[in-house]
Amino acid sequence: MAIFSVYVVNKAGGLIYQYDNYVPRTEVEKTFSFPLDLVLKIHDEKVIVSFGQRDGIRVGHALLSINGVDVSGKYTAEGKEIQEYLKDPANYPVSIKFGRQKLSSNEKLMLASMFHSLFAIGSQLSPEVGSSGIEMLETDMFKLHCFQTLTGIKFIVLADPRQSGIDALLRKIYEIYSDFALKNPFYSLEMPIRCELFDQNLKMALEIAEKAGTFGPGS
Amino acid sequence: MTVHNFYIFDRNGSCLHYSEWNRKKQAGISKEEEFKLMYGMLFSIRSFISKMSPLDMKDGFLAFQTSRYKLHYYETPTGIKLVMNTDLGVPNCRDTLQQIYSTLYVEYIVKNPLCVLGESLQSDLFNTKLDSFIRALPFFSIRAA
C-alpha cells in the first residue's frame, strides 16, 4: 500500500503545491540488435512505443535512455535524432530503457487545472440536488481523493486503492496547510507554497498515514 | 440505494440511449447538451487518468463519486461506453454494466437487423428489457425520501 502523490490546487485552478511521495518503478532496460523490432513514433516531442508490446515494454511507454545515457526529448544526449540513431546498424547492439514518462511540471499544472474543471462538471451533471464535485475517482491502479475546503482550496491525494484513512489524511493536510502555510507571514495567498515547515510536516503526515492510517484522537 | 440514470455512448461520442429512474435534479440544459457534457467529461477523465497514473493500467477508469452520487463506467473494446449513476451505497457495478452489454445490448441491438449501429437505439424490446433489468437489481429501490 502506498500514497503516490499530493496536489494542492487553489480556487482558480492553479497548482500551488505538488509532492511525489512514492513513484513506482516502471522502467525496463533491454539490449536490442538490428533491426529494432519495436515501432516508435514521436508524440509530444518524445519518442513513444506505438507497436510491439513485449517483455514489460508497453505501448505508450517513452524511450528514456540509450546505453545508460538519458535522452532529452526526441534527441540523444549528443543531440542526434533518436529515430535516425536507431536506423543506423553501426550503433547496434544497443541497450535502451523504456518506461512511463514522468510528468513535467508543466504537465502537472495542466492536469491540476483539468481536474479543477472536471470537478465542476461532476457537480453540474449530478442527478441529485446539492452535490459536491468529484470526491473520489477510482481506477484499477489508484484512487484519487479530493477534499475541497470552504474557501475553495482543493487537496488531492493519489493513493493505492487499498490504502485506508485518506479522508483523515486530507483533513490533516488542510490542518498542516493552515498551520504552516497560512500562518507563515511570508506566504501570500493563492501563490505556490514554499514553506519548509509545510514540507516537513506533510512528509511526516504521509508517513503516518501509510503506516497506520490514523492520526490519533483529536486530529 | 437507488439507480438515478443510465447512458450508452458510442465510440464517436453520440448518445445511443438514455433512461432515468429516480432523478431529482436536471442539469438545467437540454438533453443534447447534457449528453455532450457527459461524454466530454468522461473523455477528459480518461485522458486525465492515463497521464496521472503512476502505473500502467488495465481497466482504467472505473467510477467516481461526489457527496451525493456515484458514477459507474464501463467501456467495451469496441468503444461502447456504459454509464450508470447511482447513489453512494452501491458497490462496484462493473459486472452489472458488463452484463447489460452482453445480455441486453448484444442480444437486442447487435443481433437485431433493424437496428443500425451507431444510431440512437429505437428498439422498444431493448428499452423494456433494460428497464426491467435495472428495476430487478438488488440495489434498485425507490426511496421514500
Chai-1 contact restraints between the chains, C-beta under 6 A:
chainA,res_idxA,chainB,res_idxB,connection_type,confidence,min_distance_angstrom,max_distance_angstrom,comment,restraint_id
A,F4,B,P54,contact,1.0,0.0,6.0,A-B,restraint_1
A,P24,B,P54,contact,1.0,0.0,6.0,A-B,restraint_2
A,P24,B,L55,contact,1.0,0.0,6.0,A-B,restraint_3
A,R58,B,D56,contact,1.0,0.0,6.0,A-B,restraint_4
A,L111,B,M52,contact,1.0,0.0,6.0,A-B,restraint_5
A,M114,B,F48,contact,1.0,0.0,6.0,A-B,restraint_6
A,L118,B,S44,contact,1.0,0.0,6.0,A-B,restraint_7
A,I121,B,M41,contact,1.0,0.0,6.0,A-B,restraint_8
A,G122,B,T66,contact,1.0,0.0,6.0,A-B,restraint_9
A,Q124,B,A27,contact,1.0,0.0,6.0,A-B,restraint_10
A,L125,B,A27,contact,1.0,0.0,6.0,A-B,restraint_11
A,L125,B,M38,contact,1.0,0.0,6.0,A-B,restraint_12
A,S126,B,R68,contact,1.0,0.0,6.0,A-B,restraint_13
A,S126,B,Y69,contact,1.0,0.0,6.0,A-B,restraint_14
A,P127,B,H4,contact,1.0,0.0,6.0,A-B,restraint_15
A,P127,B,N5,contact,1.0,0.0,6.0,A-B,restraint_16
A,P127,B,R23,contact,1.0,0.0,6.0,A-B,restraint_17
A,P127,B,Y69,contact,1.0,0.0,6.0,A-B,restraint_18
A,P127,B,N85,contact,1.0,0.0,6.0,A-B,restraint_19
A,E128,B,K24,contact,1.0,0.0,6.0,A-B,restraint_20
A,E128,B,K25,contact,1.0,0.0,6.0,A-B,restraint_21
A,E128,B,R68,contact,1.0,0.0,6.0,A-B,restraint_22
A,E128,B,Y69,contact,1.0,0.0,6.0,A-B,restraint_23
A,V129,B,K24,contact,1.0,0.0,6.0,A-B,restraint_24
A,V129,B,K25,contact,1.0,0.0,6.0,A-B,restraint_25
A,S131,B,T66,contact,1.0,0.0,6.0,A-B,restraint_26
A,S131,B,S67,contact,1.0,0.0,6.0,A-B,restraint_27
A,S131,B,R68,contact,1.0,0.0,6.0,A-B,restraint_28
A,S132,B,T66,contact,1.0,0.0,6.0,A-B,restraint_29
A,S132,B,S67,contact,1.0,0.0,6.0,A-B,restraint_30
A,I134,B,F64,contact,1.0,0.0,6.0,A-B,restraint_31
A,I134,B,T66,contact,1.0,0.0,6.0,A-B,restraint_32
A,E135,B,Q65,contact,1.0,0.0,6.0,A-B,restraint_33
A,E135,B,T66,contact,1.0,0.0,6.0,A-B,restraint_34
A,M136,B,Q65,contact,1.0,0.0,6.0,A-B,restraint_35
A,L137,B,F64,contact,1.0,0.0,6.0,A-B,restraint_36
A,E138,B,L62,contact,1.0,0.0,6.0,A-B,restraint_37
A,E138,B,A63,contact,1.0,0.0,6.0,A-B,restraint_38
A,T139,B,I49,contact,1.0,0.0,6.0,A-B,restraint_39
A,T139,B,M57,contact,1.0,0.0,6.0,A-B,restraint_40
A,T139,B,G60,contact,1.0,0.0,6.0,A-B,restraint_41
A,T139,B,F61,contact,1.0,0.0,6.0,A-B,restraint_42
A,T139,B,L62,contact,1.0,0.0,6.0,A-B,restraint_43
A,D140,B,M57,contact,1.0,0.0,6.0,A-B,restraint_44
A,D140,B,K58,contact,1.0,0.0,6.0,A-B,restraint_45
A,D140,B,D59,contact,1.0,0.0,6.0,A-B,restraint_46
A,M141,B,S53,contact,1.0,0.0,6.0,A-B,restraint_47
A,M141,B,L55,contact,1.0,0.0,6.0,A-B,restraint_48
A,M141,B,M57,contact,1.0,0.0,6.0,A-B,restraint_49
